[in-house]
Amino acid sequence: MSDQKTPQTIGTHALNRAVEWAGKAHRMAEPGPGTAEANATIISAYSGLAAVYADIAKAAAALSTDNA
């Protein structure tokens, strides 16, 4: 078995991580007295990580369709 990653496995991993970070951002933004305001920096960082992983997943999908 090869340890070489394919665009599909990279894309799947990246998409899973994007969902994970988006979920963390969502949980930090849950309503509460001053919760979202206090966690604005963390929410922004988590959202940014989710966006980066989503972009990686998109790039991997483009590569896999180019190689199909």
N, C-alpha and C positions, 0 to 999 in steps of 0.2 A: 504494500500500500504506500502511496506517495504522500509526502507531507506538503506538497505544493498546493497552494491555495488557488482555487478557480475564481473567476469573477462572481459566480453564483454563491460560493461559500462566503466570500468577502462581503457581497451585497446582503446576504441573509444576516450575517453577524452585525453589519453596520445598521441595518434596519432594526434589528432587535435592540441594539444599544440606543438608537434614536428614540424608540418607544420608551425604553427604560428612563432616559434622561427627561423626556417630555412628561412622563408620569411623575417623576420626582419634582419637576417644576410645578406641575399641577397641584401636587400635595402640599407644597410650600405656599401655594396661593390660596389654600382653603380659607374660607371666611372665618374671621375671628376678630376679636378686638385688637386692631393694629397689626395683625399677622402679616398680611400681604405687604404693607408698607415697611415693616421691620425687615422683611425677607426680600426686598426688592432686588438687592445685589445678587443674592443667591439664586433667585428666580431667573434673573437675566443670564447668569452664568450657565445654569442648567439648560435654559432655552437655547443658548448659543451652542452648547455641546450637542443638543438634539439636532440643531440645524446642520452642524458640521457632519454628524453621522448620517443624516438624511442625504446630504450632498454626496458623501462617499457611496452610499447605496445607489443613488442615481447614476453616478459615474460607473459603478460596477455593472449596473443593468445595461448601460450603453455599451460597455465593453462586451458583455455577454451576447448582446444582439448583433454586434459587429462581427463576432467570432462564430456565430451560429451558421 
